[in-house]
Amino acid sequence: MPELVMAQLDGGTWRMADHRGQVVLVNYWATWCGPCWEETPGLVRLSRELGPEGLAVVGVAIDEGGREKVQRFVDEFHVPYPVVMPERMSQVEFGMAGVPTTILVDRQGRVAKTYVGAVRQADFSEDVGVLLKER
């Protein structure tokens, strides 16, 4: 996985390098994306349930509507994980087939799986669980 460094919605900086040793779900989404609305509650639960076991989730908002719209979405869903907003047309979005797109990264920083479209929490849980067991 390329080194990602992105500005967080709350003003901090999120760095992929800070999560080496964790399993990471990088979820690309947008407020205008219906399937993203369906998928987010499962990601919120997954983050709360598996975060203590070594899962890190980051939401990458690719909205053009501004921070306020993204913040309303985050507040409505009570998103506990960091949400970042990359620069438009950055390398972060290069080659994305659509939203939502989620990239599962193993503890060594390697891409284990890429999901395009909404994914059920149970499917994420199964794949993340396998990687969490690896040391």
Secondary structure, DSSP 8 states (H G I E B T S, - for coil): ----EEEBTTS-EEEGGGGTTSEEEEEEE-TT-HHHHHHHHHHHHHHHHHGGGTEEEEEEE--SS-HHHHHHHHHHHT--S-EE---TT-GGGTT--SSSEEEEE-TTS-EEEEEES---HHHHHHHHHHHHH--
